[in-house]
């Protein structure tokens, strides 16, 4: 009723599965509030948020129809009256969406009854390999002479790259890329957009949308001297770092609400224990200090007035909480009146336990707690990467021990056995920094420079990871196929000491191991003060890697570990950086053990699987309100949907208590012992109270 009263016209959506979605549809919306809905100037959108699909959604439609009736479309499908609709926002991806729509059609329901909301599947459950995106060198000018460059590995013909200067041409309603400089420049659809630090094209979004619909629109050329810089402050505006609907939530809490207390947890997932990490970054980056200013309020209000405007119902100015934000300026000088308590970062905690809590410290700002949910729930990402890293570390250490390489574990060199190749495979520089830092909680090898700067700036460690000189295909193939051995020799000459890694599958990885590294360059490798690390980058796993080890052994020999597993001489090792995730890595290590190879022969590089191929549901991370103070009275709050008991939330004030021997328990309903609570207040009223350094975090996770 409050929702209908606070938003008397226009579209308004209400999540309705907090307890019983079917009772809500039939008895609450469909009986007690029916007349309000039917007489309202607008549309109520009912949101189920749990349950089996498409069954639950179809049941919701049927329950609503039983109370509100329906009409028929020209195809004979049922359509609810215009005053009520449904939005399905749980479990939506491209497959479930089509399955739901297909079921609706089959069961006689018009698709216009429903809209969809999608989160992780829309923006996160994708990776570089979803469309096999790649960047390759195809042309070089060397000593004044042009060279067509390509990669053509015998272990994977599908990875053959294009050669020469390229044009993209559209003819007879087909696109084709013309290689080797043979294209017609006049027909080239590639447009120069950037040159020598200057932006040459500035397309607007309307143009991009039109092209996506199939329209032909020319590129918008600009004078780079007249183009104003991008306003970065909009991205840092705390008022805009939230889900749109939260802007309107100040109207939705019970009258006289004073405090909202919420918590974050992993409700389960792929791993039984999680490594909590990343909150301090978000606190320092987005919350510490003066975050609310009049200018930011004005800018946010301007955006919201457009964003929430409707062509029929217009804009309701009370949707934007200007009074609340101005209160933060007048009473808190722009600092956020929030308290956050968290388990120390790097702590390993079983799932289904509270990891941090948040509540407002000023009763006028009860609406602020969950306004910040959107931003702080992103802690799921570094926590999930750190959790995955712990699992991978345990696998590596297990097989090192089982193949006679226990000294690698004891001296800490296992920390260099999984290298971060993930920068190019993530969706943003910030994701690379966060995920890369989470990897460094367990390991010390990384090529993700953003992670180093993040740890330095936000976790007080000067340099958290190391790397080595290494080649890529462009630096090898630009020499040409016939000069591959010269490219390899150049690597050894340019880096005469230490570790150096060289990708060796540009053409034929087995020839490279046997004849180039193993014959022509063998003496240089043996006499070199350091280790050459050979990198295969294609082929079937674990088969190709085992073959590489065998080829190298045939030329360089091997010794035996105490468990009888073969180990190459110290001058040569292998890094497997293609197709590596937690499952393929374990498969490879198991195969190496079975085929009598010591694990110390190999290190791994991982990219998308390390930093991108995960989502919030990997560890079922969630943020829920569990306690409120309304009119001076404490109220324990819980979500308990009949359609999914696994989504039942915790109730009341929470404490996280340890038994001292690895056991953890979350005590609910305010029944815990505050003196035993492992949650520590880390933030209050705009100030960081605890500044955790990276070394301490590493010690915790090691312990």
SETIBA-288692 format. One line per 5 residues: their letters; for each residue y, z, x of C-alpha. Coordinates in Angstrom, 2 decimals. Layout:
residues N
a) Y,Z,X; ...;
end
This chain:
residues 703
xxxxx) 0.00,0.00,0.00; 2.37,0.83,2.85; 1.78,-2.65,4.31; 2.68,-4.31,1.00; 5.74,-2.08,0.56;
xxxxx) 7.07,-2.50,4.07; 6.64,-6.28,3.94; 7.52,-7.15,0.32; 7.53,-10.89,0.91; 6.10,-13.49,3.24;
xxxxx) 2.81,-13.47,5.07; 1.37,-10.14,6.17; -2.03,-9.54,7.76; -3.98,-6.29,7.47; -7.12,-5.33,9.38;
xxxxx) -9.43,-3.99,6.70; -12.72,-3.01,8.34; -11.70,0.38,9.77; -14.34,1.97,7.53; -15.81,-0.36,4.88;
xxxxx) -14.55,-3.93,4.62; -16.40,-4.56,1.36; -14.95,-1.49,-0.34; -11.55,-2.55,0.92; -11.89,-6.03,-0.59;
xxxxx) -13.40,-4.99,-3.91; -11.85,-1.63,-4.71; -8.69,-1.28,-2.64; -7.21,-4.76,-2.38; -9.15,-5.96,-5.43;
xxxxx) -8.45,-3.10,-7.81; -5.90,-0.42,-6.83; -3.53,-2.83,-5.11; -4.38,-6.05,-6.94; -1.26,-6.21,-9.10;
xxxxx) 0.97,-5.63,-6.06; -0.69,-8.50,-4.27; -0.49,-10.88,-7.20; 3.16,-10.08,-7.94; 4.21,-10.15,-4.30;
xxxxx) 6.30,-13.09,-3.04; 3.98,-14.10,-0.25; 0.43,-14.00,1.06; -1.75,-11.06,2.05; -4.13,-12.03,4.87;
xxxxx) -7.20,-9.79,4.99; -8.72,-9.31,8.45; -12.34,-8.32,8.94; -12.88,-7.37,12.59; -16.59,-6.71,12.91;
xxxxx) -19.95,-7.77,11.56; -22.41,-10.61,11.90; -21.02,-14.13,11.63; -20.85,-16.07,9.40; -22.53,-13.66,6.97;
xxxxx) -19.79,-11.00,6.92; -17.00,-13.51,6.45; -18.82,-15.17,3.54; -19.39,-11.78,1.96; -15.69,-10.97,2.33;
xxxxx) -14.74,-14.22,0.61; -17.16,-13.53,-2.21; -15.89,-9.96,-2.64; -12.28,-11.15,-2.84; -13.17,-13.97,-5.24;
xxxxx) -14.92,-11.52,-7.55; -11.56,-9.79,-8.04; -8.97,-12.55,-7.63; -10.86,-15.61,-8.82; -10.66,-19.10,-7.33;
xxxxx) -9.85,-22.71,-8.09; -11.58,-25.88,-6.93; -10.45,-28.43,-4.36; -11.00,-32.18,-5.01; -14.32,-31.83,-3.19;
xxxxx) -15.39,-28.99,-5.46; -15.00,-26.21,-2.88; -13.69,-22.81,-3.96; -10.14,-21.84,-2.99; -8.73,-18.34,-3.39;
xxxxx) -5.32,-18.01,-5.13; -2.28,-18.51,-2.85; -1.53,-14.76,-2.80; -4.55,-13.92,-0.63; -6.31,-15.38,2.41;
xxxxx) -8.58,-14.22,5.26; -8.24,-14.34,9.05; -11.36,-13.98,11.20; -10.36,-12.65,14.61; -13.56,-11.11,15.95;
xxxxx) -16.17,-13.09,17.88; -14.37,-16.42,17.66; -15.08,-19.18,20.13; -15.48,-22.92,19.65; -19.15,-22.52,18.69;
xxxxx) -18.81,-19.66,16.20; -15.74,-21.31,14.69; -17.68,-24.48,13.91; -20.68,-22.49,12.69; -18.46,-20.54,10.30;
xxxxx) -16.75,-23.65,8.96; -20.08,-25.41,8.52; -21.47,-22.39,6.62; -18.36,-22.23,4.44; -18.72,-25.87,3.51;
xxxxx) -22.40,-25.40,2.72; -21.71,-22.30,0.59; -18.97,-24.07,-1.38; -15.90,-22.53,0.28; -12.78,-24.50,1.20;
xxxxx) -11.75,-24.16,4.83; -8.17,-23.39,3.78; -9.26,-19.90,2.73; -9.53,-18.91,6.37; -7.55,-18.89,9.59;
xxxxx) -8.95,-17.84,12.94; -7.76,-15.60,15.72; -9.28,-15.93,19.16; -8.75,-13.87,22.30; -10.96,-13.92,25.37;
xxxxx) -12.74,-17.10,24.29; -9.40,-18.83,23.91; -7.79,-17.80,27.19; -10.38,-16.17,29.47; -13.90,-17.48,28.88;
xxxxx) -13.20,-20.59,30.92; -13.38,-21.26,34.62; -12.85,-24.03,37.14; -16.36,-25.34,36.59; -15.86,-25.64,32.82;
xxxxx) -14.41,-29.08,33.60; -15.58,-29.20,37.23; -12.02,-29.33,38.54; -11.65,-30.17,42.23; -9.01,-31.11,44.79;
xxxxx) -10.05,-33.43,47.64; -8.44,-35.35,50.46; -8.89,-39.12,49.98; -6.48,-40.68,52.48; -4.87,-39.88,55.82;
xxxxx) -2.70,-41.55,58.42; -3.94,-40.72,61.91; -2.09,-41.99,64.98; -0.32,-44.52,62.77; -3.52,-45.90,61.31;
xxxxx) -4.55,-45.41,57.67; -7.92,-43.78,57.04; -9.73,-43.73,53.71; -11.36,-40.32,53.46; -14.28,-39.19,51.32;
xxxxx) -16.90,-36.52,51.02; -20.43,-37.78,50.27; -23.04,-35.02,50.61; -26.68,-36.11,50.45; -27.50,-32.78,48.82;
xxxxx) -25.36,-33.53,45.73; -24.30,-37.12,44.91; -22.25,-35.73,42.02; -19.86,-34.21,44.56; -18.97,-37.54,46.13;
xxxxx) -15.19,-37.78,46.18; -12.85,-40.72,45.71; -11.62,-42.65,48.74; -8.22,-44.02,49.63; -4.88,-44.17,47.83;
xxxxx) -5.38,-43.87,44.08; -3.77,-45.23,40.93; -4.49,-44.17,37.36; -4.33,-47.19,35.08; -4.65,-47.61,31.32;
xxxxx) -6.01,-50.94,30.12; -7.85,-52.03,27.00; -7.60,-48.48,25.64; -9.44,-47.07,28.64; -8.37,-44.98,31.60;
xxxxx) -9.66,-45.75,35.07; -8.89,-44.59,38.58; -8.60,-47.42,41.09; -9.54,-46.35,44.62; -9.06,-47.55,48.20;
xxxxx) -5.48,-48.65,47.60; -6.62,-51.56,45.42; -4.68,-50.52,42.32; -1.53,-52.08,40.88; 1.43,-49.76,41.54;
xxxxx) 3.26,-51.32,38.60; 0.48,-50.17,36.28; 0.12,-46.70,37.79; 0.49,-43.98,35.18; 0.90,-41.29,37.83;
xxxxx) 4.56,-40.28,37.98; 6.18,-38.50,40.90; 7.14,-35.07,39.58; 8.01,-33.22,42.79; 9.28,-34.31,46.18;
xxxxx) 10.67,-32.39,49.13; 11.25,-29.18,47.19; 12.87,-30.87,44.19; 11.56,-31.15,40.63; 11.92,-34.75,39.49;
xxxxx) 10.46,-34.55,35.98; 11.09,-31.86,33.37; 9.03,-32.54,30.24; 9.70,-30.43,27.17; 6.92,-28.93,25.11;
xxxxx) 7.49,-31.22,22.14; 6.77,-34.20,24.38; 3.59,-32.61,25.71; 2.37,-31.87,22.18; 3.04,-35.45,21.16;
xxxxx) 1.05,-36.80,24.10; -1.82,-34.46,23.24; -1.90,-36.11,19.80; -2.21,-39.51,21.43; 1.41,-40.63,21.38;
xxxxx) 2.97,-42.38,24.36; 6.02,-40.56,25.65; 7.84,-41.40,28.90; 8.35,-38.72,31.55; 11.76,-37.05,31.37;
xxxxx) 13.52,-37.57,34.67; 16.17,-35.05,35.66; 18.84,-34.48,38.22; 17.31,-31.59,40.19; 20.77,-30.41,41.21;
xxxxx) 21.70,-29.76,37.57; 18.51,-27.96,36.52; 19.01,-24.17,36.16; 16.32,-21.92,37.63; 13.62,-20.45,35.40;
xxxxx) 14.64,-17.06,34.00; 11.93,-14.79,35.44; 13.35,-11.72,33.70; 11.86,-12.87,30.40; 8.40,-12.45,31.91;
xxxxx) 9.23,-8.92,33.06; 10.80,-7.85,29.78; 8.63,-4.93,28.60; 9.63,-5.67,25.01; 7.86,-9.02,25.28;
xxxxx) 4.76,-7.83,27.19; 2.81,-7.25,24.00; 0.99,-8.99,21.17; 3.43,-10.40,18.64; 2.13,-8.34,15.74;
xxxxx) 2.79,-5.09,17.61; 6.52,-5.82,17.35; 6.15,-5.02,13.63; 3.96,-1.91,13.90; 6.77,0.65,13.81;
xxxxx) 6.77,0.10,10.03; 3.06,0.70,9.60; 2.34,4.25,10.74; 2.27,7.10,8.18; 5.64,8.62,7.25;
xxxxx) 6.75,11.37,9.64; 4.41,10.27,12.43; 5.38,12.07,15.62; 2.65,11.34,18.18; 0.10,8.59,18.74;
xxxxx) -2.60,9.37,21.31; -4.91,6.54,22.40; -7.59,5.99,25.02; -9.27,3.23,27.05; -13.00,2.97,27.67;
xxxxx) -15.86,0.61,28.50; -18.14,0.71,25.45; -21.10,-0.76,27.36; -21.77,-4.17,28.83; -23.61,-5.78,31.72;
xxxxx) -23.46,-2.72,33.97; -24.26,0.89,33.09; -21.48,2.29,35.30; -17.94,1.06,35.79; -15.60,1.35,38.76;
xxxxx) -12.17,2.22,37.41; -9.44,0.31,39.25; -6.08,-1.37,38.75; -4.03,0.92,36.51; -1.63,1.88,39.31;
xxxxx) -0.65,-1.75,39.76; 0.38,-2.06,36.11; 2.26,1.21,36.20; 4.27,0.30,39.30; 4.74,-3.31,38.32;
xxxxx) 5.71,-2.93,34.66; 6.36,0.69,33.61; 7.92,2.73,36.41; 11.70,3.00,36.37; 14.34,1.81,33.93;
xxxxx) 12.59,-0.82,31.85; 14.70,-1.04,28.71; 18.23,-2.48,28.84; 20.59,-3.84,26.21; 20.25,-7.30,27.70;
xxxxx) 16.45,-7.16,27.38; 16.73,-5.91,23.80; 19.09,-8.77,22.94; 16.81,-11.35,24.53; 13.72,-10.00,22.83;
xxxxx) 15.46,-9.89,19.46; 16.58,-13.49,19.86; 13.03,-14.62,20.57; 11.52,-12.54,17.75; 14.04,-13.82,15.21;
xxxxx) 12.75,-17.33,15.88; 9.12,-16.34,16.38; 8.79,-14.50,13.05; 10.92,-16.91,11.02; 9.09,-18.70,8.19;
xxxxx) 10.22,-22.01,6.63; 9.76,-20.60,3.11; 10.21,-16.83,3.42; 12.80,-16.79,6.21; 13.16,-13.91,8.67;
xxxxx) 13.10,-10.19,7.89; 15.38,-8.51,10.45; 13.66,-5.14,10.12; 10.54,-6.58,11.80; 12.19,-6.09,15.20;
xxxxx) 12.59,-2.41,16.09; 16.05,-2.60,17.63; 16.85,0.98,16.62; 13.76,2.27,18.44; 14.52,0.44,21.65;
xxxxx) 18.17,1.48,21.61; 17.01,5.07,21.13; 15.08,4.80,24.42; 18.30,3.76,26.13; 20.48,6.44,24.55;
xxxxx) 18.00,9.31,24.93; 15.93,8.29,27.97; 18.28,6.01,29.92; 15.84,3.13,29.47; 12.82,4.99,30.87;
xxxxx) 9.65,4.87,28.77; 8.80,8.23,27.12; 5.06,7.97,27.67; 2.42,10.14,29.36; -0.70,8.57,30.86;
xxxxx) -3.70,10.49,32.18; -6.45,8.67,34.07; -9.56,9.22,36.10; -8.78,8.67,39.81; -9.17,5.03,40.75;
xxxxx) -12.38,4.15,42.53; -14.34,6.69,40.48; -17.70,5.43,39.23; -18.13,6.47,35.61; -20.91,5.66,33.11;
xxxxx) -19.89,3.44,30.21; -18.87,4.98,26.90; -16.55,7.44,28.65; -12.77,7.70,28.48; -11.04,6.21,31.52;
xxxxx) -7.40,6.81,30.62; -5.34,8.17,27.74; -1.78,7.50,26.67; 0.62,9.25,24.30; 4.33,9.30,23.59;
xxxxx) 6.40,12.28,24.79; 9.23,11.85,22.27; 8.31,12.03,18.58; 10.82,9.30,17.76; 8.78,6.92,19.92;
xxxxx) 5.38,7.29,18.25; 5.28,3.49,17.93; 5.48,2.97,21.71; 1.97,4.13,22.66; 0.04,1.25,21.19;
xxxxx) 2.90,-1.18,21.79; 1.88,-0.90,25.45; -1.83,-1.46,24.71; -1.67,-5.22,25.32; -0.38,-4.78,28.84;
xxxxx) -2.49,-1.83,29.93; -5.76,-3.07,28.46; -5.56,-5.77,31.14; -6.95,-3.05,33.39; -10.27,-4.38,32.04;
xxxxx) -10.01,-7.21,34.56; -9.74,-5.39,37.92; -12.13,-2.73,36.60; -14.71,-5.40,35.72; -14.32,-7.17,39.07;
xxxxx) -14.72,-3.85,40.90; -17.74,-3.02,38.75; -19.35,-6.38,39.52; -18.55,-5.89,43.22; -20.40,-2.59,43.27;
xxxxx) -23.49,-4.21,41.75; -23.38,-7.05,44.28; -22.93,-4.63,47.15; -26.03,-2.70,46.09; -28.08,-5.91,45.99;
xxxxx) -26.93,-6.97,49.47; -27.60,-3.54,50.95; -31.05,-3.43,49.35; -32.18,-6.71,50.91; -30.58,-5.94,54.27;
xxxxx) -32.70,-2.81,54.39; -35.85,-4.57,53.20; -35.57,-7.30,55.85; -35.03,-4.99,58.80; -31.24,-5.10,58.99;
xxxxx) -30.52,-1.46,58.24; -28.02,-1.27,61.11; -25.77,-3.69,59.19; -25.64,-1.13,56.40; -25.15,1.86,58.66;
xxxxx) -22.32,0.34,60.70; -20.51,-0.96,57.62; -20.88,-4.64,58.45; -22.33,-5.26,54.98; -18.68,-5.23,53.88;
xxxxx) -18.35,-8.70,55.39; -21.38,-10.15,53.61; -19.54,-11.22,50.44; -16.32,-13.12,51.06; -13.69,-13.80,48.39;
xxxxx) -13.21,-17.57,47.87; -11.70,-17.05,44.42; -7.97,-17.78,44.69; -8.18,-21.39,43.47; -10.68,-20.53,40.76;
xxxxx) -8.55,-18.07,38.78; -5.90,-18.69,36.17; -2.86,-17.27,37.98; -1.56,-15.79,41.19; -1.45,-12.36,39.52;
xxxxx) -5.12,-12.66,38.56; -5.96,-13.60,42.16; -4.06,-10.56,43.42; -5.65,-8.13,40.97; -9.18,-9.49,41.14;
xxxxx) -9.02,-10.00,44.87; -7.88,-6.41,45.37; -10.75,-5.18,43.19; -13.19,-7.09,45.40; -11.70,-5.37,48.45;
xxxxx) -12.59,-1.98,47.01; -16.14,-2.71,48.23; -15.79,-5.51,50.78; -13.45,-6.52,53.58; -13.81,-10.29,53.75;
xxxxx) -11.29,-12.33,51.77; -9.40,-15.58,51.77; -7.26,-14.50,48.80; -3.95,-13.73,50.46; -2.42,-12.53,47.18;
xxxxx) -4.89,-9.63,47.22; -3.65,-8.46,50.60; -0.03,-8.36,49.49; -0.97,-6.60,46.27; -2.88,-3.84,48.06;
xxxxx) -0.08,-3.45,50.58; 2.69,-3.28,47.99; 0.94,-1.25,45.30; -1.80,0.71,47.09; -0.22,1.51,50.45;
xxxxx) -2.65,-0.15,52.85; -1.21,-2.38,55.54; -4.12,-4.85,55.64; -7.14,-4.35,53.38; -9.15,-7.41,54.39;
xxxxx) -9.87,-9.88,57.14; -10.66,-13.56,57.48; -11.61,-16.07,60.18; -10.67,-19.64,61.11; -12.62,-22.01,58.86;
xxxxx) -12.65,-25.69,58.02; -12.56,-27.44,54.67; -13.72,-30.92,53.81; -10.27,-32.47,54.31; -10.07,-31.29,57.92;
xxxxx) -13.54,-32.69,58.61; -13.59,-35.91,56.59; -10.14,-37.01,57.76; -11.84,-37.77,61.10; -14.11,-40.27,59.35;
xxxxx) -17.89,-40.30,59.00; -18.44,-41.85,62.42; -16.44,-39.10,64.11; -18.00,-36.14,62.36; -19.31,-34.73,65.63;
xxxxx) -15.81,-35.00,67.12; -14.46,-33.02,64.18; -17.09,-30.37,64.83; -16.42,-30.32,68.56; -12.73,-29.90,67.77;
xxxxx) -13.55,-26.75,65.82; -15.30,-25.22,68.82; -12.51,-26.26,71.18; -9.65,-25.06,68.99; -11.33,-21.69,68.43;
xxxxx) -13.10,-20.93,71.73; -13.81,-17.26,70.92; -14.67,-15.16,67.90; -16.06,-16.21,64.56; -15.38,-19.69,63.21;
xxxxx) -16.82,-21.25,60.07; -17.36,-24.97,59.62; -18.30,-26.76,56.41; -21.12,-29.09,57.44; -22.31,-30.95,54.35;
xxxxx) -19.60,-33.62,54.19; -22.31,-36.24,54.66; -25.69,-34.85,55.73; -26.10,-31.10,56.22; -29.56,-31.49,57.77;
xxxxx) -28.41,-34.03,60.35; -25.48,-31.75,61.11; -27.79,-28.78,61.76; -30.45,-30.65,63.72; -28.57,-33.29,65.67;
xxxxx) -24.91,-32.37,65.78; -24.86,-28.57,66.02; -28.43,-28.44,67.27; -28.23,-31.14,69.95; -24.87,-32.59,70.89;
xxxxx) -22.93,-29.34,70.51; -25.70,-26.85,71.21; -24.57,-25.89,74.70; -21.00,-25.31,73.54; -22.30,-22.98,70.82;
xxxxx) -24.62,-21.09,73.17; -21.92,-20.65,75.81; -19.18,-19.76,73.37; -17.98,-16.14,73.18; -18.46,-15.68,69.46;
xxxxx) -20.35,-16.92,66.42; -20.37,-20.30,64.71; -20.90,-19.92,60.96; -22.38,-23.06,59.40; -21.40,-23.67,55.77;
xxxxx) -23.52,-25.78,53.44; -21.51,-26.50,50.28; -23.89,-28.36,48.00; -27.54,-28.65,47.09; -30.20,-26.83,45.12;
xxxxx) -30.47,-23.09,45.65; -32.24,-21.41,47.32; -34.02,-24.50,48.64; -31.12,-26.03,50.57; -30.13,-22.77,52.23;
xxxxx) -33.70,-22.08,53.39; -33.89,-25.61,54.79; -30.63,-25.07,56.68; -32.00,-21.88,58.22; -35.18,-23.66,59.24;
xxxxx) -33.28,-26.57,60.83; -31.12,-24.18,62.83; -34.13,-22.14,63.92; -35.87,-25.29,65.13; -33.00,-25.80,67.58;
xxxxx) -31.73,-22.31,68.37; -34.88,-20.23,67.97; -35.08,-16.79,66.41; -36.13,-13.20,67.02; -37.82,-10.75,64.68;
xxxxx) -36.45,-7.66,63.00; -38.51,-4.48,62.81; -39.85,-5.69,59.45; -40.93,-8.99,61.02; -38.22,-11.14,59.44;
xxxxx) -36.72,-14.00,61.44; -33.19,-13.69,62.75; -31.13,-16.45,64.38; -29.41,-15.72,67.70; -26.02,-14.05,67.48;
xxxxx) -24.20,-17.26,68.34; -24.98,-18.85,64.97; -25.03,-17.78,61.33; -24.74,-19.34,57.86; -22.39,-18.75,54.93;
xxxxx) -23.38,-19.90,51.46; -20.24,-20.51,49.43; -21.37,-22.89,46.70; -22.89,-21.75,43.41; -22.86,-18.07,44.27;
xxxxx) -22.84,-15.46,41.53; -24.66,-12.14,41.21; -27.79,-13.83,39.88; -28.02,-16.72,42.36; -27.20,-14.34,45.21;
xxxxx) -30.10,-12.07,44.31; -32.36,-15.09,43.88; -31.42,-16.33,47.36; -31.93,-12.94,48.98; -35.29,-12.52,47.29;
xxxxx) -36.37,-15.98,48.48; -35.21,-15.22,52.02; -37.24,-12.04,52.07; -40.31,-13.81,50.72; -39.98,-16.62,53.25;
xxxxx) -39.56,-14.19,56.12; -35.84,-14.56,56.77; -33.64,-11.58,57.63; -30.66,-11.24,55.31; -28.30,-10.74,58.26;
xxxxx) -28.57,-14.49,58.91; -26.38,-15.14,55.89; -23.09,-14.18,54.35; -21.88,-15.32,50.94; -18.65,-16.74,49.65;
xxxxx) -17.95,-16.57,45.94; -15.08,-17.99,43.95; -14.93,-18.35,40.19; -17.96,-16.12,39.67; -16.29,-13.37,41.69;
xxxxx) -12.88,-13.42,40.03; -12.98,-15.57,36.88; -16.37,-15.78,35.18; -15.96,-12.55,33.24; -14.05,-11.34,30.23;
xxxxx) -13.09,-8.20,28.36; -16.46,-8.10,26.61; -18.37,-8.17,29.91; -17.95,-4.40,29.89; -16.80,-4.18,26.24;
xxxxx) -13.47,-2.66,27.18; -11.38,-1.30,24.32; -8.27,0.77,23.62; -8.19,2.87,20.44; -6.07,5.55,18.81;
xxxxx) -8.00,8.82,18.52; -5.38,11.41,17.59; -2.02,11.59,15.86; 0.50,14.20,14.86; 1.92,13.54,11.40;
xxxxx) 4.51,15.86,9.89; 3.63,18.48,12.47; -0.12,18.39,11.81; -2.74,17.10,14.22; -5.00,14.40,12.79;
xxxxx) -8.18,13.19,14.50; -8.34,9.42,14.11; -11.47,7.27,14.18; -12.52,3.70,13.46; -16.03,3.52,11.97;
xxxxx) -16.81,0.07,10.53; -19.95,-0.23,8.39; -20.38,-3.75,9.75; -20.76,-2.63,13.39; -21.66,0.97,14.28;
xxxxx) -21.27,0.05,17.97; -17.53,-0.23,17.41; -17.15,3.35,16.22; -14.36,4.89,18.25; -13.92,8.40,19.62;
xxxxx) -12.02,11.00,17.63; -9.42,13.52,18.69; -8.02,14.63,22.02; -10.39,13.78,24.86; -11.41,15.32,28.16;
xxxxx) -13.61,13.72,30.82; -15.87,16.29,32.45; -18.28,16.01,35.36; -21.34,18.11,36.06; -20.77,17.65,39.79;
xxxxx) -23.97,15.69,40.35; -23.07,12.29,38.94; -23.18,13.18,35.27; -20.10,12.52,33.15; -19.31,13.48,29.56;
xxxxx) -16.38,12.72,27.29; -15.64,15.70,25.06; -14.01,14.68,21.78; -12.07,16.33,18.96; -10.08,18.50,21.36;
xxxxx) -13.14,20.63,22.14; -13.11,20.06,25.91; -12.04,22.48,28.62; -8.67,21.32,30.03; -9.41,23.09,33.31;
xxxxx) -12.47,20.84,33.79; -10.76,17.63,32.76; -11.03,14.91,35.43; -8.25,12.92,33.81; -5.06,13.40,35.83;
xxxxx) -1.56,12.73,34.58; -0.40,9.73,36.63; 2.70,8.66,34.68; 5.33,10.45,32.64; 8.69,9.33,31.24;
xxxxx) 9.11,6.41,33.61; 7.96,8.23,36.76; 4.78,7.69,38.76; 3.27,11.13,39.36; 0.30,10.16,41.55;
xxxxx) 0.40,7.44,44.21; -3.19,6.62,45.18; -3.77,4.87,48.48; -6.47,2.23,48.93; -8.35,4.19,51.58;
xxxxx) -8.88,7.07,49.13; -10.09,4.66,46.46; -12.62,3.20,48.88; -13.84,6.67,49.83; -14.37,7.57,46.18;
xxx) -16.40,4.48,45.41; -18.45,4.93,48.59; -19.19,8.50,47.61;
end
